[in-house]
Amino acid sequence: MPEIIAEKLSIGYRREKPILKNIFFKIREGLHILLGANGSGKTTLLKTIAGLINPLEGRVLINNFEPYKLKRREAAKYIAYTWQNPYYGFVEARVIDEIKFILRTTGVKGNWEIVEKLVPKELYERNPYTLSGGEAKRVSIASVLVGDQDIWLLDEPFNELDYEGTLSLLEIIRDARRRGKLIIISTHLVPLMDQLEPDKYLLITRKGMLIVNDWNKLSDEELVNAGVLSRSMICGGYR
Ligand SMILES: Nc1ncnc2c1ncn2[C@@H]1O[C@H](COP(=O)(O)OP(=O)(O)OP(=O)(O)O)[C@@H](O)[C@H]1O
């Protein structure tokens, strides 16, 4: 069963100025929604869990290993991190090679159903850098999740996706959850996430990290403190 433990974890880019300090949490398989204001540290936390950056203090344990201590290609077998800005992750000159990159470097067989749901075949020969924002997002997500890792860290995955792309990704996430993955989605789209009935919400607040089971139990004030649009803003006067 996939598991992420954060112990006395401090994250950031400068030791003297941590973005989040001394946080603890333990999460297992299921769907987790990461919320927080712009610049609160959502991407930094996901990158630390993915092993792309080292903690300033404390540690992250993923099924008893510390991800940033592994070689990239080893970590990529277990942990998927999809980029908020899709163009940052591209390394190949053709979309199809971009999608196959992770399979080549990790040696895993790959889950092509995910690719087929997200990427139209007519994009396969295109240069990833020439894609539109939404097309690039689809390719970027597919080129990571094709590895079908146990842990999925999705950084603002719905931004730029159209109606059909959003439905496809929701279906991929629902299916992954049924298959026992541990998923964390960083987003500002709380009402959309609510439809997926997440197991937990992880909120980065001014005081640190708050973990709750039910979004509806949070007050408008708590939501606003976590940088989330209040219900009244979303629903035009609701509550
Ligand atoms: N490479 C870096 N070097 C120094 N500071 C950085 C770096 N990357 C991000 N930061 C800063 O760290 C803080 C947290 O950034 P992060 O991207 O984790 O926020 P976020 O919660 O994902 O924000 P958003 O909702 O805007 O995407 C911000 O103040 C940001 O400017």
The ligand as an SDF file (V2000), in Angstrom:
LIG
                    3D

 31 33  0  0  0  0  0  0  0  0999 V2000
   13.5210   27.9310   -7.5160 N   0  0  0  0  0  0  0  0  0  0  0  0
   13.1020   28.8150   -6.6100 C   0  0  0  0  0  0  0  0  0  0  0  0
   13.9850   29.6010   -5.9270 N   0  0  0  0  0  0  0  0  0  0  0  0
   13.5620   30.4770   -4.9960 C   0  0  0  0  0  0  0  0  0  0  0  0
   12.2790   30.6670   -4.6520 N   0  0  0  0  0  0  0  0  0  0  0  0
   11.3510   29.9200   -5.2940 C   0  0  0  0  0  0  0  0  0  0  0  0
   11.7160   28.9710   -6.3110 C   0  0  0  0  0  0  0  0  0  0  0  0
   10.5740   28.3700   -6.7500 N   0  0  0  0  0  0  0  0  0  0  0  0
    9.5680   28.9530   -6.0650 C   0  0  0  0  0  0  0  0  0  0  0  0
   10.0290   29.8640   -5.1920 N   0  0  0  0  0  0  0  0  0  0  0  0
    9.2200   30.6670   -4.2380 C   0  0  0  0  0  0  0  0  0  0  0  0
    8.7400   29.7720   -3.2300 O   0  0  0  0  0  0  0  0  0  0  0  0
    7.4190   30.1490   -2.8060 C   0  0  0  0  0  0  0  0  0  0  0  0
    6.4790   28.9550   -2.9560 C   0  0  0  0  0  0  0  0  0  0  0  0
    6.3150   28.6840   -4.3390 O   0  0  0  0  0  0  0  0  0  0  0  0
    5.4020   27.4900   -4.8710 P   0  0  0  0  0  0  0  0  0  0  0  0
    5.6040   27.4520   -6.3480 O   0  0  0  0  0  0  0  0  0  0  0  0
    5.7070   26.2750   -4.0920 O   0  0  0  0  0  0  0  0  0  0  0  0
    3.9430   28.0190   -4.5070 O   0  0  0  0  0  0  0  0  0  0  0  0
    2.5070   27.4590   -4.8950 P   0  0  0  0  0  0  0  0  0  0  0  0
    1.7290   27.2840   -3.6340 O   0  0  0  0  0  0  0  0  0  0  0  0
    2.6330   26.2650   -5.7740 O   0  0  0  0  0  0  0  0  0  0  0  0
    1.9000   28.7050   -5.7150 O   0  0  0  0  0  0  0  0  0  0  0  0
    0.8320   28.8680   -6.9120 P   0  0  0  0  0  0  0  0  0  0  0  0
   -0.5520   28.6660   -6.3450 O   0  0  0  0  0  0  0  0  0  0  0  0
    1.0610   30.3050   -7.2930 O   0  0  0  0  0  0  0  0  0  0  0  0
    1.2130   27.9240   -8.0070 O   0  0  0  0  0  0  0  0  0  0  0  0
    7.0350   31.3480   -3.6710 C   0  0  0  0  0  0  0  0  0  0  0  0
    7.2640   32.5260   -2.9350 O   0  0  0  0  0  0  0  0  0  0  0  0
    7.9740   31.2630   -4.8660 C   0  0  0  0  0  0  0  0  0  0  0  0
    8.2190   32.5320   -5.4230 O   0  0  0  0  0  0  0  0  0  0  0  0
  1  2  1  0
  2  3  1  0
  2  7  2  0
  3  4  2  0
  4  5  1  0
  5  6  2  0
  6  7  1  0
  6 10  1  0
  7  8  1  0
  8  9  2  0
  9 10  1  0
 10 11  1  0
 11 12  1  0
 11 30  1  0
 12 13  1  0
 13 14  1  0
 13 28  1  0
 14 15  1  0
 15 16  1  0
 16 17  2  0
 16 18  1  0
 16 19  1  0
 19 20  1  0
 20 21  2  0
 20 22  1  0
 20 23  1  0
 23 24  1  0
 24 25  2  0
 24 26  1  0
 24 27  1  0
 28 29  1  0
 28 30  1  0
 30 31  1  0
M  END
$$$$
